[in-house]
């Protein structure tokens, strides 16, 4: 099986380093062949065969494919560790099993297949210009966020599934942190489709919630909250946080920003935090939830977050990224805010910073 070595680069032998170089050189074939294995039903049929495995002949009949086309995919899948081959029978490896059954792997795969793959060709230009050049494969927008509700259905679904998966894993634990102090009003900045706000409205029957976001996102959130029967405790507040003339909502006991600040450059983050500070009362608590690259327990999580930074460069706005915690903490301090508490390892690797003015 040919895979990335798990040891650090400085410990690689020349042969291992050369092998990794070839893996990188042929990485588009790794991804696209896996797309074919999944979409043609090959992995599903091999999994159904169980530990016994399945021959090329039987698999070709089940998938209605030629043995030639099937065999080139199978041989490569064995090379990259997705399949095992024993006595001419093919079986899923552990890697293949996770590609088929692990929700995180499926969400990441679909996000890259449907949303990222085509536009990544323009990453070099995005790095040069500081603009999301890959976004033009979907249409003419300056940034991604106004476009989210206008993307093709499959593209939009994969983006939202990716975005929601990681935050959803953290929300239940975050609720206990935010509502420990019994806020009567909560301001959700960058509330997107309203999933967190719905959680809050369900969690506490006395809390009133305001979402500040772009008008396009507020339409979706407002409809979801209305359908759930919470309109009487909800306010939609259209807002562009980068508009110098924008007035922010005032008077909330708690302010929530989940995976929001990573959508902006350091300069923009500082501007946003300074604006938020102006509408905070002495007892207002600001909860910032982010996935910091240096706060991850697993190497794969750090790898995924650094890859996601390239998504921000190529598609989102060209100037944001996943941050290290010291960089974000420094911006918070520069904005005149005090960090009272830092809580790590929430969900799949989130950190919550609890701040006051």
Buried (B, 14 or more C-beta within 10 A) or exposed (E): EBEEBEEEEEEBEEEBEEBBEEBEEBEEEBEEBBEBBBEBBBBBBBBEBEEEBBBBEBBBEBBEBEBEEBBEBBEBBBBBBBBBBEEEBBBBBEBBBBBBEEEBBBBBBBBBBBBBBEBBEBBEBBBEEEBBBBBBBBEEBEBBBBBBBEBEEEBBBBBBBBBBBBBBBBBEBBBEBBBEEEBEBBBBBBBBBBBBBBBBBEBBEEBBBBBBBBEBBBBBBBEBBEEBEBEEBBBBBBBBBEEEEEEBBEEBBBBBBBBBBBBBBBEBBBBBBBBBBEBBEEEBBBBBBBBBBEBBEEEEBBEBBEEBBBBBBBBBBBBBBBBBBEBBBEBBEEBEBEBEEBBEEBBBBBBBBBBBB
